[in-house]
Amino acid sequence: MHAKVFLLGRVAVVGSANLSTMSVNELEEAAPISDAARAVSGVRLLIENLMQAADEIDERFLRRIEKLPVVQVQRGSRRRRSDSRNRGPG
């Protein structure tokens, strides 16, 4: 699972749900919601640490990631395939 983490004022949400049709209709998803001070401060600290460690999204970053191959998951399968149309040089 790769979690989605939200801090909405004094409420923390940590879950697995995606905003997709598959997530709504086919997958089992969970997203506990808490207003407990310890949970909220933990989520706030996690978000602050991730922001400090993150790369800035600037023109140089965008040029670099444009060259990465695109990998798509085929519907109904966990097998992945590369999209050769979006491969960079080399």
PyMOL CGO cylinders between C-alpha atoms (Angstrom):
from pymol import cmd
from pymol.cgo import CYLINDER

trace = [
    CYLINDER, 0.00, 0.00, 0.00, 1.15, 3.52, -0.66, 0.3, 1, 1, 1, 1, 1, 1,
    CYLINDER, 1.15, 3.52, -0.66, -0.74, 5.85, 1.60, 0.3, 1, 1, 1, 1, 1, 1,
    CYLINDER, -0.74, 5.85, 1.60, -2.36, 9.15, 0.86, 0.3, 1, 1, 1, 1, 1, 1,
    CYLINDER, -2.36, 9.15, 0.86, -1.97, 11.57, 3.75, 0.3, 1, 1, 1, 1, 1, 1,
    CYLINDER, -1.97, 11.57, 3.75, -4.09, 14.66, 4.32, 0.3, 1, 1, 1, 1, 1, 1,
    CYLINDER, -4.09, 14.66, 4.32, -4.07, 17.25, 7.06, 0.3, 1, 1, 1, 1, 1, 1,
    CYLINDER, -4.07, 17.25, 7.06, -7.31, 19.21, 7.07, 0.3, 1, 1, 1, 1, 1, 1,
    CYLINDER, -7.31, 19.21, 7.07, -7.03, 21.75, 9.85, 0.3, 1, 1, 1, 1, 1, 1,
    CYLINDER, -7.03, 21.75, 9.85, -7.10, 19.66, 13.03, 0.3, 1, 1, 1, 1, 1, 1,
    CYLINDER, -7.10, 19.66, 13.03, -8.10, 16.43, 11.30, 0.3, 1, 1, 1, 1, 1, 1,
    CYLINDER, -8.10, 16.43, 11.30, -5.70, 13.81, 9.91, 0.3, 1, 1, 1, 1, 1, 1,
    CYLINDER, -5.70, 13.81, 9.91, -6.62, 11.35, 7.17, 0.3, 1, 1, 1, 1, 1, 1,
    CYLINDER, -6.62, 11.35, 7.17, -4.32, 8.47, 6.18, 0.3, 1, 1, 1, 1, 1, 1,
    CYLINDER, -4.32, 8.47, 6.18, -5.60, 6.03, 3.60, 0.3, 1, 1, 1, 1, 1, 1,
    CYLINDER, -5.60, 6.03, 3.60, -5.08, 3.92, 0.54, 0.3, 1, 1, 1, 1, 1, 1,
    CYLINDER, -5.08, 3.92, 0.54, -7.91, 5.23, -1.62, 0.3, 1, 1, 1, 1, 1, 1,
    CYLINDER, -7.91, 5.23, -1.62, -7.26, 6.68, -5.06, 0.3, 1, 1, 1, 1, 1, 1,
    CYLINDER, -7.26, 6.68, -5.06, -9.62, 9.02, -6.90, 0.3, 1, 1, 1, 1, 1, 1,
    CYLINDER, -9.62, 9.02, -6.90, -10.35, 6.53, -9.66, 0.3, 1, 1, 1, 1, 1, 1,
    CYLINDER, -10.35, 6.53, -9.66, -13.25, 4.44, -10.94, 0.3, 1, 1, 1, 1, 1, 1,
    CYLINDER, -13.25, 4.44, -10.94, -11.37, 1.26, -10.09, 0.3, 1, 1, 1, 1, 1, 1,
    CYLINDER, -11.37, 1.26, -10.09, -10.79, 2.46, -6.54, 0.3, 1, 1, 1, 1, 1, 1,
    CYLINDER, -10.79, 2.46, -6.54, -14.47, 3.31, -6.09, 0.3, 1, 1, 1, 1, 1, 1,
    CYLINDER, -14.47, 3.31, -6.09, -15.95, 0.24, -7.78, 0.3, 1, 1, 1, 1, 1, 1,
    CYLINDER, -15.95, 0.24, -7.78, -13.48, -2.63, -7.47, 0.3, 1, 1, 1, 1, 1, 1,
    CYLINDER, -13.48, -2.63, -7.47, -10.88, -2.18, -4.74, 0.3, 1, 1, 1, 1, 1, 1,
    CYLINDER, -10.88, -2.18, -4.74, -11.15, -2.46, -0.98, 0.3, 1, 1, 1, 1, 1, 1,
    CYLINDER, -11.15, -2.46, -0.98, -9.93, 0.88, 0.37, 0.3, 1, 1, 1, 1, 1, 1,
    CYLINDER, -9.93, 0.88, 0.37, -9.54, 2.35, 3.85, 0.3, 1, 1, 1, 1, 1, 1,
    CYLINDER, -9.54, 2.35, 3.85, -8.96, 5.85, 5.20, 0.3, 1, 1, 1, 1, 1, 1,
    CYLINDER, -8.96, 5.85, 5.20, -9.04, 6.31, 8.97, 0.3, 1, 1, 1, 1, 1, 1,
    CYLINDER, -9.04, 6.31, 8.97, -9.89, 9.85, 10.05, 0.3, 1, 1, 1, 1, 1, 1,
    CYLINDER, -9.89, 9.85, 10.05, -8.71, 11.22, 13.39, 0.3, 1, 1, 1, 1, 1, 1,
    CYLINDER, -8.71, 11.22, 13.39, -8.86, 14.45, 15.31, 0.3, 1, 1, 1, 1, 1, 1,
    CYLINDER, -8.86, 14.45, 15.31, -6.63, 13.09, 18.09, 0.3, 1, 1, 1, 1, 1, 1,
    CYLINDER, -6.63, 13.09, 18.09, -3.85, 15.60, 18.81, 0.3, 1, 1, 1, 1, 1, 1,
    CYLINDER, -3.85, 15.60, 18.81, -1.15, 12.90, 18.59, 0.3, 1, 1, 1, 1, 1, 1,
    CYLINDER, -1.15, 12.90, 18.59, -2.34, 11.69, 15.18, 0.3, 1, 1, 1, 1, 1, 1,
    CYLINDER, -2.34, 11.69, 15.18, -2.63, 15.24, 13.82, 0.3, 1, 1, 1, 1, 1, 1,
    CYLINDER, -2.63, 15.24, 13.82, 0.84, 16.24, 15.05, 0.3, 1, 1, 1, 1, 1, 1,
    CYLINDER, 0.84, 16.24, 15.05, 2.31, 13.01, 13.63, 0.3, 1, 1, 1, 1, 1, 1,
    CYLINDER, 2.31, 13.01, 13.63, 0.80, 13.66, 10.21, 0.3, 1, 1, 1, 1, 1, 1,
    CYLINDER, 0.80, 13.66, 10.21, 1.93, 17.30, 10.34, 0.3, 1, 1, 1, 1, 1, 1,
    CYLINDER, 1.93, 17.30, 10.34, 5.51, 16.18, 11.12, 0.3, 1, 1, 1, 1, 1, 1,
    CYLINDER, 5.51, 16.18, 11.12, 5.43, 13.58, 8.32, 0.3, 1, 1, 1, 1, 1, 1,
    CYLINDER, 5.43, 13.58, 8.32, 4.26, 16.16, 5.78, 0.3, 1, 1, 1, 1, 1, 1,
    CYLINDER, 4.26, 16.16, 5.78, 6.88, 18.70, 6.91, 0.3, 1, 1, 1, 1, 1, 1,
    CYLINDER, 6.88, 18.70, 6.91, 9.66, 16.08, 6.64, 0.3, 1, 1, 1, 1, 1, 1,
    CYLINDER, 9.66, 16.08, 6.64, 8.50, 15.03, 3.16, 0.3, 1, 1, 1, 1, 1, 1,
    CYLINDER, 8.50, 15.03, 3.16, 8.41, 18.65, 2.02, 0.3, 1, 1, 1, 1, 1, 1,
    CYLINDER, 8.41, 18.65, 2.02, 11.98, 19.22, 3.23, 0.3, 1, 1, 1, 1, 1, 1,
    CYLINDER, 11.98, 19.22, 3.23, 13.22, 16.11, 1.42, 0.3, 1, 1, 1, 1, 1, 1,
    CYLINDER, 13.22, 16.11, 1.42, 11.31, 16.80, -1.81, 0.3, 1, 1, 1, 1, 1, 1,
    CYLINDER, 11.31, 16.80, -1.81, 12.82, 17.95, -5.10, 0.3, 1, 1, 1, 1, 1, 1,
    CYLINDER, 12.82, 17.95, -5.10, 11.67, 21.33, -6.35, 0.3, 1, 1, 1, 1, 1, 1,
    CYLINDER, 11.67, 21.33, -6.35, 9.56, 21.06, -9.48, 0.3, 1, 1, 1, 1, 1, 1,
    CYLINDER, 9.56, 21.06, -9.48, 11.26, 23.48, -11.84, 0.3, 1, 1, 1, 1, 1, 1,
    CYLINDER, 11.26, 23.48, -11.84, 12.04, 23.52, -15.57, 0.3, 1, 1, 1, 1, 1, 1,
    CYLINDER, 12.04, 23.52, -15.57, 15.16, 21.37, -15.11, 0.3, 1, 1, 1, 1, 1, 1,
    CYLINDER, 15.16, 21.37, -15.11, 13.18, 18.74, -13.17, 0.3, 1, 1, 1, 1, 1, 1,
    CYLINDER, 13.18, 18.74, -13.17, 10.41, 18.71, -15.80, 0.3, 1, 1, 1, 1, 1, 1,
    CYLINDER, 10.41, 18.71, -15.80, 12.91, 18.25, -18.67, 0.3, 1, 1, 1, 1, 1, 1,
    CYLINDER, 12.91, 18.25, -18.67, 14.49, 15.33, -16.81, 0.3, 1, 1, 1, 1, 1, 1,
    CYLINDER, 14.49, 15.33, -16.81, 11.24, 13.49, -16.09, 0.3, 1, 1, 1, 1, 1, 1,
    CYLINDER, 11.24, 13.49, -16.09, 9.94, 14.00, -19.65, 0.3, 1, 1, 1, 1, 1, 1,
    CYLINDER, 9.94, 14.00, -19.65, 12.60, 11.49, -20.71, 0.3, 1, 1, 1, 1, 1, 1,
    CYLINDER, 12.60, 11.49, -20.71, 11.39, 8.74, -18.37, 0.3, 1, 1, 1, 1, 1, 1,
    CYLINDER, 11.39, 8.74, -18.37, 9.47, 5.84, -19.95, 0.3, 1, 1, 1, 1, 1, 1,
    CYLINDER, 9.47, 5.84, -19.95, 5.75, 5.72, -19.17, 0.3, 1, 1, 1, 1, 1, 1,
    CYLINDER, 5.75, 5.72, -19.17, 4.53, 2.47, -17.60, 0.3, 1, 1, 1, 1, 1, 1,
    CYLINDER, 4.53, 2.47, -17.60, 0.83, 1.64, -17.73, 0.3, 1, 1, 1, 1, 1, 1,
    CYLINDER, 0.83, 1.64, -17.73, -1.12, -1.04, -15.87, 0.3, 1, 1, 1, 1, 1, 1,
    CYLINDER, -1.12, -1.04, -15.87, -3.44, -2.95, -18.17, 0.3, 1, 1, 1, 1, 1, 1,
    CYLINDER, -3.44, -2.95, -18.17, -7.02, -2.91, -16.92, 0.3, 1, 1, 1, 1, 1, 1,
    CYLINDER, -7.02, -2.91, -16.92, -7.87, -6.07, -14.99, 0.3, 1, 1, 1, 1, 1, 1,
    CYLINDER, -7.87, -6.07, -14.99, -4.22, -7.03, -14.64, 0.3, 1, 1, 1, 1, 1, 1,
    CYLINDER, -4.22, -7.03, -14.64, -1.32, -6.14, -12.42, 0.3, 1, 1, 1, 1, 1, 1,
    CYLINDER, -1.32, -6.14, -12.42, 1.09, -6.72, -15.32, 0.3, 1, 1, 1, 1, 1, 1,
    CYLINDER, 1.09, -6.72, -15.32, 2.74, -3.57, -16.54, 0.3, 1, 1, 1, 1, 1, 1,
    CYLINDER, 2.74, -3.57, -16.54, 3.83, -2.54, -20.00, 0.3, 1, 1, 1, 1, 1, 1,
    CYLINDER, 3.83, -2.54, -20.00, 6.02, 0.28, -21.21, 0.3, 1, 1, 1, 1, 1, 1,
    CYLINDER, 6.02, 0.28, -21.21, 4.60, 2.88, -23.54, 0.3, 1, 1, 1, 1, 1, 1,
    CYLINDER, 4.60, 2.88, -23.54, 7.29, 3.08, -26.21, 0.3, 1, 1, 1, 1, 1, 1,
    CYLINDER, 7.29, 3.08, -26.21, 5.85, 6.34, -27.60, 0.3, 1, 1, 1, 1, 1, 1,
    CYLINDER, 5.85, 6.34, -27.60, 7.12, 8.26, -24.57, 0.3, 1, 1, 1, 1, 1, 1,
    CYLINDER, 7.12, 8.26, -24.57, 10.60, 6.86, -24.24, 0.3, 1, 1, 1, 1, 1, 1,
    CYLINDER, 10.60, 6.86, -24.24, 13.47, 9.25, -24.10, 0.3, 1, 1, 1, 1, 1, 1,
    CYLINDER, 13.47, 9.25, -24.10, 16.58, 9.07, -26.24, 0.3, 1, 1, 1, 1, 1, 1,
    CYLINDER, 16.58, 9.07, -26.24, 18.78, 6.04, -26.00, 0.3, 1, 1, 1, 1, 1, 1,
]
cmd.load_cgo(trace, "trace")
